[in-house]
């Protein structure tokens, strides 16, 4: 399987995650991925049910949104995704959803305040609101890039529209979309109980640094296979308590 075929399979499969986590209704969302080291992106075709998607149906475009491979029409958000890739070389995946709680925050034009540790971990601060823009050209992409400039958040709430997330790859962007909806729901519920206070900035910074740089499993260090030394090959001397001396 070529790298492009692998990316098409990955982007196709990730749409099932949008359904799994309740981020989309009908066909109202999309995932794209940039092929590393190239000026190519893969995105879903427009209007197809997620249950029916196949890797072969994925659309290959250049970073101007021009279709290079695929028989179907690409997502209506293709121009927005392409603009992000053109202007953010660090981005390898873009996701769009209308997940209900996060979209509710976008409808009132209010950022989600960084009031819980999970937000500090993933977003490194508040989730910002971007400008209102209509679908059809790269206006949404312009709003995404401008709003996230200087932000650590991989998510933006496009005003009265929905959520766009970015990541180092398509899977990371999907994760950010899942986490965005989760914290949007939690902070909304908290506000029904009373006022919600933003975490102190120094605590947000510490949370973000730990989660991004320490949390999880470090890659296993590869060590060359060498013959054991005489010392290591010799049986251990056993002490009086039965432990190695």
C-alpha positions as CSV (number, residue, x, y, z in Angstrom):
1,X,0.0,0.0,0.0
2,X,1.4,3.4,-1.0
3,X,1.5,6.3,1.5
4,X,-1.4,8.0,-0.4
5,X,-3.5,4.8,-0.2
6,X,-2.7,4.6,3.5
7,X,-3.8,8.2,4.1
8,X,-7.1,7.6,2.1
9,X,-7.8,4.5,4.3
10,X,-7.0,6.5,7.5
11,X,-9.2,9.5,6.6
12,X,-12.0,7.2,5.6
13,X,-11.8,5.2,8.9
14,X,-11.7,8.4,11.0
15,X,-15.1,9.4,9.9
16,X,-16.5,6.6,12.0
17,X,-15.0,8.2,15.0
18,X,-17.2,11.3,14.4
19,X,-20.2,9.0,14.6
20,X,-18.8,7.1,17.6
21,X,-18.4,10.2,19.7
22,X,-21.7,11.9,18.7
23,X,-20.0,14.8,16.9
24,X,-22.1,14.7,13.7
25,X,-25.7,14.4,12.5
26,X,-26.4,12.9,9.1
27,X,-23.4,14.0,6.9
28,X,-22.6,17.3,8.7
29,X,-18.9,17.0,9.2
30,X,-15.6,16.0,7.5
31,X,-12.0,14.9,8.1
32,X,-9.0,15.7,5.9
33,X,-5.4,14.8,6.0
34,X,-2.3,16.2,4.4
35,X,0.1,13.7,2.7
36,X,3.4,14.3,4.5
37,X,6.1,15.9,2.4
38,X,3.8,16.7,-0.4
39,X,1.3,19.4,-1.5
40,X,-1.6,16.9,-1.5
41,X,-4.6,16.5,0.8
42,X,-7.3,13.8,1.1
43,X,-10.8,14.7,2.1
44,X,-14.2,13.0,2.0
45,X,-16.7,13.4,-0.8
46,X,-19.6,15.7,-0.3
47,X,-22.9,14.4,1.1
48,X,-22.1,10.7,1.4
49,X,-23.2,8.8,4.5
50,X,-20.4,7.9,6.8
51,X,-21.5,4.3,6.9
52,X,-21.1,4.0,3.1
53,X,-17.6,5.6,2.8
54,X,-14.8,3.6,1.3
55,X,-11.1,4.5,0.9
56,X,-11.5,4.5,-2.9
57,X,-14.1,7.2,-2.6
58,X,-11.8,9.7,-0.9
59,X,-10.9,12.7,-2.9
60,X,-7.3,13.8,-3.5
61,X,-6.8,17.5,-4.0
62,X,-3.8,19.9,-4.2
63,X,-3.5,22.6,-1.6
64,X,-5.6,25.0,-3.7
65,X,-8.5,22.6,-3.5
66,X,-8.3,21.4,-7.1
67,X,-9.4,17.8,-7.4
68,X,-6.6,15.5,-8.7
69,X,-8.0,12.1,-8.0
70,X,-11.6,10.9,-7.4
71,X,-14.8,10.7,-9.4
72,X,-17.1,12.4,-6.8
73,X,-17.4,16.0,-5.7
74,X,-15.3,16.9,-2.7
75,X,-16.6,18.2,0.6
76,X,-18.1,21.7,0.5
77,X,-15.4,22.6,3.1
78,X,-12.5,21.7,0.8
79,X,-11.4,25.3,0.2
80,X,-11.3,26.0,3.9
81,X,-9.2,22.9,4.6
82,X,-6.9,23.7,1.7
83,X,-6.4,27.3,3.0
84,X,-5.4,26.0,6.4
85,X,-2.8,23.6,4.9
86,X,-1.4,26.3,2.7
87,X,-0.9,28.7,5.6
88,X,0.0,26.3,8.4
89,X,2.7,23.9,7.3
90,X,2.7,22.4,10.8
91,X,-0.9,21.1,10.3
92,X,-1.4,17.6,9.0
93,X,-5.1,17.1,9.7
94,X,-8.3,19.3,9.8
95,X,-11.7,18.3,11.1
96,X,-15.1,20.0,10.9
97,X,-18.1,19.1,13.0
98,X,-21.4,20.7,14.3
99,X,-21.1,18.9,17.6
100,X,-24.1,20.2,19.7
101,X,-22.5,21.7,22.9
102,X,-19.5,23.3,21.2
103,X,-21.7,24.6,18.4
104,X,-24.0,26.1,21.0
105,X,-21.1,28.1,22.3
106,X,-20.4,29.3,18.8
107,X,-24.0,30.3,18.3
108,X,-23.8,32.8,21.2
109,X,-20.3,33.8,20.1
110,X,-18.7,33.0,23.4
111,X,-15.2,31.4,23.9
112,X,-15.2,28.4,26.2
113,X,-13.2,29.5,29.3
114,X,-10.3,27.2,30.4
115,X,-12.0,26.3,33.7
116,X,-11.1,22.6,34.0
117,X,-7.8,20.8,33.9
118,X,-8.7,18.8,30.7
119,X,-8.9,22.1,28.9
120,X,-5.5,23.1,30.1
121,X,-4.1,19.8,29.0
122,X,-5.4,19.7,25.4
123,X,-6.1,23.3,24.6
124,X,-3.6,25.3,26.7
125,X,-6.2,28.0,27.3
126,X,-9.7,29.1,26.2
127,X,-11.2,27.8,23.0
128,X,-11.6,30.9,20.9
129,X,-14.4,32.1,18.6
130,X,-13.7,32.9,15.0
131,X,-15.6,35.2,12.7
132,X,-18.8,34.3,10.8
133,X,-18.2,33.2,7.3
134,X,-20.2,31.5,4.6
135,X,-19.3,28.2,2.9
136,X,-18.2,28.2,-0.7
137,X,-14.7,29.7,-0.7
138,X,-11.7,29.9,1.6
139,X,-13.3,32.6,3.9
140,X,-13.7,30.0,6.7
141,X,-10.1,28.9,6.3
142,X,-9.0,32.5,6.6
143,X,-11.0,32.8,9.8
144,X,-9.5,29.6,11.3
145,X,-5.9,30.6,10.6
146,X,-6.3,34.2,11.8
147,X,-8.1,33.2,15.0
148,X,-5.7,30.4,16.0
149,X,-2.6,32.6,15.3
150,X,-0.9,32.9,18.7
151,X,-3.3,30.4,20.3
152,X,-2.3,27.0,21.6
153,X,-5.8,25.7,21.1
154,X,-6.2,23.2,18.2
155,X,-9.9,24.1,18.1
156,X,-11.8,27.2,17.0
157,X,-15.6,27.8,17.3
158,X,-16.5,29.5,14.0
159,X,-19.3,31.9,14.9
160,X,-22.8,30.6,14.4
161,X,-21.4,27.7,12.4
162,X,-19.5,25.0,14.2
163,X,-16.2,23.6,15.2
164,X,-12.9,23.3,13.2
165,X,-9.9,21.5,14.7
166,X,-6.4,21.0,13.5
167,X,-3.6,18.6,14.4
168,X,-0.2,17.2,13.4
169,X,-2.2,14.5,11.6
170,X,-5.8,13.6,10.9
171,X,-6.1,11.5,14.1
172,X,-4.9,14.3,16.3
173,X,-7.4,16.7,14.7
174,X,-10.2,14.2,15.4
175,X,-9.0,13.8,19.0
176,X,-9.2,17.6,19.4
177,X,-12.8,17.6,18.1
178,X,-13.7,14.9,20.6
179,X,-12.1,16.8,23.5
180,X,-13.7,20.1,22.3
181,X,-17.2,18.7,22.6
182,X,-16.4,17.0,25.9
183,X,-15.2,20.2,27.6
184,X,-17.9,22.3,26.0
185,X,-20.5,20.1,27.5
186,X,-18.8,20.0,30.9
187,X,-18.4,23.7,31.2
188,X,-21.9,24.3,30.1
189,X,-23.2,22.0,32.7
190,X,-21.0,23.6,35.4
191,X,-22.5,27.0,34.5
192,X,-26.0,25.6,35.3
193,X,-24.8,25.0,38.8
194,X,-23.2,28.4,39.3
195,X,-20.4,30.8,38.2
196,X,-17.4,29.2,36.5
197,X,-13.9,30.5,37.2
198,X,-11.1,30.3,34.7
199,X,-8.0,28.5,36.0
200,X,-5.0,30.7,36.9
201,X,-2.7,31.1,33.8
202,X,0.3,29.6,35.6
203,X,-1.6,26.5,36.3
204,X,-2.8,26.3,32.7
205,X,0.7,26.6,31.5
206,X,1.9,23.8,33.8
207,X,-1.0,21.5,32.8
208,X,-0.3,22.1,29.1
209,X,3.4,21.4,29.4
210,X,2.9,18.2,31.4
211,X,0.3,16.8,29.1
212,X,2.1,17.7,25.9
213,X,5.6,16.7,27.0
214,X,5.3,14.1,29.9
215,X,1.9,12.4,29.8
216,X,1.7,9.0,28.1
217,X,4.3,6.4,27.2
218,X,7.7,7.5,25.9
219,X,8.9,5.7,22.8
220,X,10.9,2.7,23.6
221,X,14.6,3.4,23.2
222,X,16.1,1.1,20.6
223,X,19.2,-0.6,21.8
224,X,21.6,-2.6,19.6
225,X,21.7,-6.3,20.2
226,X,25.1,-7.2,21.7
227,X,26.4,-10.4,23.3
228,X,26.2,-10.3,27.1
229,X,29.4,-9.5,29.0
230,X,30.9,-12.2,31.2
231,X,29.7,-10.3,34.2
232,X,26.1,-10.1,33.1
233,X,26.1,-13.7,31.9
234,X,27.3,-15.0,35.2
235,X,24.6,-16.1,37.7
236,X,23.7,-13.6,40.4
237,X,25.0,-14.1,43.9
238,X,22.0,-14.7,46.2
239,X,22.0,-13.0,49.6
240,X,20.8,-14.3,52.9
241,X,17.2,-13.1,52.2
242,X,17.0,-14.8,48.8
243,X,17.5,-11.4,46.9
244,X,20.3,-10.7,44.5
245,X,23.2,-9.4,46.5
